[in-house]
Amino acid sequence: MSNASVRPAPLRWALVLGMTLLGLSSVFPLLFMLQATFRTETDWANAKIGLPTVLPLDAFARAWVQASIGTYFVNSVIVTTGATLLSVALAATAGFAFSTLRWRGRTFAYFAVLAWMAIPPLLLMVPIYVEMVDLGLVDTYWSVILLYSALNLPFNVYLMTAFFRSVPAELLEAARIDGASVHTIFGRLMLPLSVPALATLVIFNALYVWNEFVFALLLLHSDSVRTLTVGVNQLVGRFFFDYPALLAGMLITTLPMVAVYLIFQSYLVRAISSGALK
């Protein structure tokens, strides 16, 4: 008889209740933003939580127009896609080199990459800004794409190296005996096996890049390249407070990442169960 079947009923109900409350706590911010978008500014001033009072999507319309969310949304998609693809591609190749290939200085280079995980990115704000000015990349997509890729690269390399090292050596040896080159082993053997790990990195990197605020505010100045997290703040000013529209903009900012997680969650579960996150 399993342990779950002999567990006391009060303990099981307490566990279910605890997990339910934990789940609701993660959904509550979305519900709070959703109910606010269907209320007027007067309703918000009277009570922060209440039943919807307006059915039209006025708050979404105001957020879309007043904060130019359409432009910022496209900018965020470009930056997130570029930074995620670049960082994941570099991590895959570097992880393969560190785990499978034999070359001088491999151990030193690997630990040098991992050492960057211990450095808080905010400590590098001034050097990063000066470097971007010298390179002429300030107020361009490339400034944040290159920066986000570099900030995420140490963890990405660590995860991909750990995953590739878990591949049985006999499988690699069989591929070499069959005459497979290094590029063939990487492209036709290792990459297909690493889909769960790559999907995990896509989730983590996309969430970070999409939600990052500080460096986007520092490096992106014009509306043509500004990302969504920075642009939404225009809905709140010194003499202007449209909180229903602000929360509508925040909801628009949040939903794409919820969709990304739902799409890739099966791969994330496979990665965890297969040991990709060790």
Protein Blocks (a to p, Z undefined) as FASTA:
>chain_A
ZZklmpcfklmmmmmmmmmmmmmmmmmmmmmmmmmmmccfklmmmpmbdcdfbfbfkklm
mmmmmnommmmmmmmmmmmmmmmmmmmmmmmmmmmmmmmmccehklmmmmmmmmmmmpcf
klmmmmmmmmmmmnopgoiaklmmmmmmmmmmmmmmmmmmmmmmmpcfklmmmmmmnopa
fklmmmmmmmmmmmmmmmmmmmmmmmmmmmpmklmmmmmmbfklpcfklmmmmmpcfkbc
cfklmmmmmmmmmmmmmmmmmmmmmmmmmmmmnopmZZ
